[in-house]
Amino acid sequence: MITIDAQYQNKLVEYFHKNDYDSIQILNDPSYNTMLQTTKDFLLNLSFEENGKIKPDVLFSEQSNNASTIETFFTSLINQFGNQSRDIFIMTPENIDCNHSLMNIDEQVKCIKKFIINKYSKMYQNMRSVHGKKLIQSSNLFVCPYCHRSYIGVIESQDGSRNITPDLDHFYPKSRYPFLAVTLSNLIPSCLFCNQRSKKNIDFYKSSIYPPQTIFDKIEFDFDPYTHKIYINNYADLITNTAYKTHLETFLIQEIYASHTEVLSTILEKNQKYRQSKIEDIAEYTIGLSTSDIKKLVFYEYEFMDKKKELLYKLKKDLYNSIVLK
């Protein structure tokens, strides 16, 4: 989703291989003197790092490989700290306090979570500040991939002194998998509503589709001709798939799209105004244009929509096909 060239990849690797993001250097700080050696050794040999720094193949991992990064880490955690350690790590909140010197396995797992989330949250915040605009632009997304009803372009002031960027959602939440906080394939440019109001920290691991916008290739919108209620015609079939069900329910896709009655009204009114008989009358006095050509001109905004840039694209397309092209 976020794609950058080899030169920029090298620039990011250099950026994240600074001492500020080096686990070896961080753990040399006196504040970690009381940390148990077993815990420190684990942090010095994290599966997603090499010599204390994030591995480039984790930073630029394909999304399909992120599950392997997750499972490899938890396998090593369980081998060292027991079967309960995975749940402890995942459920430990981001702002947890821990006692480095306490000889308690559960406490040490919490300290591991605290160390990783502190380090990778800092990496993410700094990357967001320094590289965020370019990374978002490289995604070539113009509309939120979760809902497809909000623009997510980068807005810059005329003098270039300020810019407004959309949210960057962590597809697999940072609160549970902080070591994927800067993995580019785990970052989804999205609208504020989807990221901060709908998805929040919902865990999409093993229960979601990627890229998220592909769900709109499956959805079929329709409407009731009597009540004018908009609905997803194949909703019952879609929710038999766990990934589709998670997406539809998380972002309230059916409910949100049902509210856009203005789209339906516009198409119905225009179709009523330009009945087939009127299209034929226009064609009769227009040399060289068929009724099909005339209809395309009349409904130009629906015939030539840009799928990547048109808000509510699938709704408009399905309603247009159902009402005008039936």
Protein Blocks (a to p, Z undefined) as FASTA:
>chain_A
ZZcdfklmmmmmmmmmcfklgmklmmmpmklmmpcfklmmmmmmcfkbgehiacfklmmg
cfklmmmmmmmmmmmmmmmnojklmmmmmmpcfkbccdfklccfklmmmmmmmmmmmmmm
mmmmmmmmmmmmmmmmmnopabdfklopaccbdcddfkopaccddddddfbafklmmmlm
mgmklpccddfklmmmmnmmacfehpaccdfklmmmmpccdddfklopacdfklmmmmmp
mklmmmmmmnommmmmmmmmmlmmmmmmmmmmmgfklmmmmmmmmghiafklmmmmmmmm
mmmccfklmghklmmmmmmmmmmmZZ
